[in-house]
Amino acid sequence: MLVNRGIIDEQKNQIIYSHKDMKYLPVSNDSIKQAAEILLAGGLVAFPTETVYGLGADAYNAEALAKIFEVKERPRFDPLIVHIASIETLEDVADMSLVEKETREKLFALAENLWPGPLSIVLPKNKKIPGIATAGLATAAIRFPDHEAAQQLIKLSTGAIAAPSANRFGSLSPTRAEHVRDTLGDKIDLVLDGGPTRVGLESTVLDITGGTLKILRHGGTTKEAIENLIGRIQDEFVSEDDCNGGMLSPGQLKSHYAPKTPLCVMTQEIITNLIYEKDSAFLFFSAESREKWEKALKPPKSAVFRVLSESGNLIEAASRLFETLHELDKCSLLQIFVEYAPQIGLGEAINDRLRRASS
């Protein structure tokens, strides 16, 4: 399944990676070049973006793309996101001849203001993109990541990398290279370690191919930021019963982004009056909630609790969500109680992940 060869580091005379086990290296010009060679040879590379770590393959190589689904144990009806590193290469992955003038103007407004960034836009796909990348659909979700290492890797490969999050399907998304190592083990060729990701949530996915503009997945770009540029947009919920024909976007299943430990999400009023239970963890949105809980319930010193943002900052809370859940998931607990974020801005994306994780 993996690339059946190794690359020799001439200075250290060591094998950097091989078909037998996964290696990971800190981001550098040399390691990015090595990663690009792996992609060009049909291998898999996990790499950092501003959102989460992606599991990348050459977007034009159907056999390489099939490896992503195999490694992640990902259903074929769940499409991948195609990453580019320049707006000038958009036509290599999207068929712009099928985009109407009004839609094109909105696309350019979004690209000019929100790319690079955590926004994926659904467009008619270029025929060069294999159907396996898009679950057989005629559209593809395309994004320009705001991360220097990711951009360099894309440019040194074929100019387009298809990449979902670098984890097993349905589980917590990785925001550190260690999360990739712990969940995918030796199933991929190389992990580029760029430290913790900045945004910590996947990209927002926006469909502009129909008559109605729709958010298919909330993420690192807020609905308000999009509407300020192109006007009113809708949210679309897709149930698991609708997925047999292929989803327009990843992250639309009811149950997704879940830790191994059962998770229950609730309002501030409920969680701050919830009696402490042994072998349980409490994850509060802000210090205000934690203080209310401590004052009302007086939990023991052994109580396990975390706060996403002491000041209640949505950006900080979003960036810490998956990392905190990864940490709590290693504590051998029976359950995790989590507080909803305010349903504004990035709070919509945070709550979307929590609802799906609790399912």
N, C-alpha and C positions, 0 to 999 in steps of 0.2 A: 504493500500500500504506500509506503514512504519512498522517497527518492533513494534509489539504490546506489549511492555513491557518497563520498565524503569530500570535504574541502580542506586543504592543508593550509594552516597559518604558517607562512614562510619564515616569519620572525621567531615564532615559538615552536615551530615544527610539531604542531599538535593538530589532531583532527577536531575541527570545530563542530561538525555534526556528521551523523551517519544514518544509515537506514535502521540501525538497531535501537537507537535511543534518541530522545529529544534533548537538545542542548539549548541553553539560553544565554544570551550575551547582552551586556549593556549597550544602549544605543550609541553608535559612533559611525563615522563615515565608512569604516571598514566593515562593521557588522551589517550595516544597511546594504552595502554592496553584496555581501554574502547572501543576505536574505533575498535580494533581487535575483541572484543567480538561481536560488532554490525555486522561486516562483516561475522563472523562465523555463526551468527544467520540469515543471509540473508538480512541484511540491507544495507543502502547506507551511505558512509562516503566521505566527501570532504576533501582532504589532500594536503599539499604543496609538490611540487617537485621543482627542480631547474628551470624548464621551466615555467609552469603555474600550477594553482590548478587543481587537477584531481577529478573527481567524481567516486569513486571506489566501486566495488562490487566483491565478490568472483568469480574469473575467471572460477571456475568449477561449479557454481550454475546457471543454466539456468533461473530460476525464478527471482533470484536477478539481473541478467543481463538484463532481460526484464524491470525491474524497471528503469534502466538507460535510456532506450529509451523512456519510458513513461514520466519520469520527465523532460528530456531534449527536449521532442517533436522531437526526432531524427528519421529520416527515417531508416528503417531496412536494407537498402542497404549500409549504412555507417558503416564500421566495427570499432571495438574498438581496442585499443592497450593493450596488456597484459604486465604487469609490474612484473619483478622478482627482487630478491635482492641478487642473487648469480649466477655466471656463472655455478656453479655445478648443479643448478636446471633447466638449459635450456632444458634438455631432458624431463622434466616433462610437458613442454608446446609445444615443437617442436619435430617433428619426424625426428631425425637426421639420421635415416636409409635411408631416401630419399634424403639426401644431398650428392652430388658427392664429391669426394676427393678434386678436385681443388677448388670448392666452399667452402668446409669445411675449407680449408687453409685460404681463404680470410676472412671467418667468424671469425676464431680465431685471425687473425691479427687485424681485426676491434675490436673485443671484448677485446683483450689484451690492445689495445691502446686508445680506445674511450669509453669503458664501465668501470665504470658507467659514464653516460653522456647523452646529449640530442640527441641520435641516436636510432631510431627504425629500426629493421631489419626484413624484411618479409621472413618467413621460412615456410616449410610445418608444419601444426599444428599437435600436438598430439591429438589423438582421445578423450582424456579426456576433451579437451576444447570444450564446446558446440558450435554448428553451429551458434547460435544467436550472439556469440561474434565476428564472422568473416564474417557476412553477408552471411552465407552458403558456403563460399569459403573453399578450402582445405589448405589455407595458413593463417598465423597469423602474425601481426606486433608485435614484442617483443622488450622490452626495459628494461634496468637496470638503474633506475634513480640515479642521483648523489645528493642525499639528505638524510641525516641521519634519519630524522623522517619517510620519506617514506620507507626507507629500513627496519627500525625497525617494522613499521606497516605490511609490507609484510611478514616479517619473523614470526610475532606473529599470523598472520592469516593462510591461507592455503599455503603460499609461492608464490601465484600468484594473482594479483589484476588486473582486467580489468578496464580501466579508460580512458574516454575521458576528455576533459576540463569541469570544473564544471560550466557550463552556459547553457542558452537556446541555442538550435541549431541555428547556423548561426550568433550568436551575438558575441560581443567582448569577448575574452578569459579573465579569471580572474587572476590577478597577486597579489591580496590581498584577505584575508578572507572576507572583507567587500563587495567585488564584488560578491562573492558567495551568501552572505546573501541578497544582493539587487536584484539579478536576480532569485534565486531559492527559496527564502523565506522559508516557512515551509515544503517544499516538500521532504527534506532529513533528516536523523536522527542526524547527527553530522558533524560539521566542525572543523577540527583541524587548529588553527590559528598559522602559522609559520612565520608571517610577510610577507613583499614583497618578491616575487620570484627573484632569481638572474639573470637568463637568460632572462625571460620575453617573449620568443617566444616558440612555441611548438617544439617538436623534429623534426629533419630531418628524413624522412622515406625512406629507401633504400631497394629496391627489388633485392635480389640476387638469386631468385628461377629459373629464366629463363637463356637462353644463354647469354643475354645482361644485364649488371648491370644498374639499373635505379633508379634515384631519383624520387620518387612519390610526395614528398612534401619537399620543402626547409624549414630549421629550424635552431635550435641552433648549429648544427655541419655543418661546411662549406663543400662545394663540394671539395675544395682544400685539406682539411684535410683528406677526404676519399680517394681522388685520390693519395695522397702521399703514402698511404698504399697499395692500391690494383689496381692502374692503372686507366685508363680512364673509366668514367661512363657517362650515358646519362640522360637527363631530359625527363620526360614523362608528357604530358598534357592530362587530361581526361576531356571530355566535359560532360555536364549534360545529353546529349542524350545517353551516354555510361553507365550510372549508374544503369540502371534497372537490369542489371545482377550482380550487386555488385561491389563495388570499392575495389581495393587492399589496399587502404590507406584512412584514414580520411583526411579532408582538401583539397579535390580535386574538389569540386564544384566551379563553376565560381563565384557565389555570396556566400561569407562567411566572418566571422570575422568582421561583420558590426556594427557600432554604429547606434542608432536610428536616429541621425542627418545625413542628406545626406552628403556624403563625395566625394570630387573631388580631384584626385591626378594629379600632373603636374610636369614638369621639373623646375629646378631652374630659367632658363631664363623666363619662363612664370609667375611663382608665384612672382618673384621679381619685375615684371612690372605690377602686377595685382592691379587695383584700389581698395582701401579699400571700403568695403560694410558694412553697418550697420547690426548688428545681424549675422555677420560672424566671423569665427575664422581662423587664419592663423597658420599653424604648419610647421615650418622650420626645415630642417635637422641640420643646423649649424648656429653659430653666424654670419658667413660670409654672408649667405643668408639673415638673418634678417636685417643686417646692410645695405645691398644693397637695400632692400625693403624700409627701413626707409629713406634712403638718396634720393631715386628716387621718392617716393610717399608721404613722410611726413604725415603719418597717424595721426589721432587725439589721444590724450592721452587715450581716452576710448577704443581704439582698443584692441581686444582680440587676443593675439598671444602667441605661445609657441615655444621653441626650444628643439629638441630631444637631441642634444649634442652640447654644446657651442664650443667645440674643434673639432667637426666633427668625434668623435670616434664611430665606428660602434657598438662596444660592448655596450657602454652606450646608444646609440640610440635604439638598439634592446630591451634592458632591460626596457626602458621608453616608448616604443611605445603604448602598450595597456593601461598602467596606464594613460598616457596623454590623450588618446582618451576617456577613461572612465571619466576623469575630464571634458573635453570639452563637453562631451555628457550630462552633468548635467547643462550646462549653458544656456539652453533654446535658442539655436541658430537656425538659418535657414539653415546654411550650414557650412561645414568645408573644407578649402582648405589646401592640404598637399603637401609637396615637396617630390619627389622621393629621395631615398638614392643613393649613388654611387652603380652601379651594380657590386660589387665585394664582396667577403667574405659574411658576414652576411647581406650585402646590398641586396643580392638576396632574402633572406627570408623576410626582411622588405618590399621590393617592392612587393613580392608575396602577403603578407597580405594586403597591401594598394590597389593593383589591385582588389582583391576579395572584399574588403570592399567597394570600389567605385562602384562595380557592383550591 
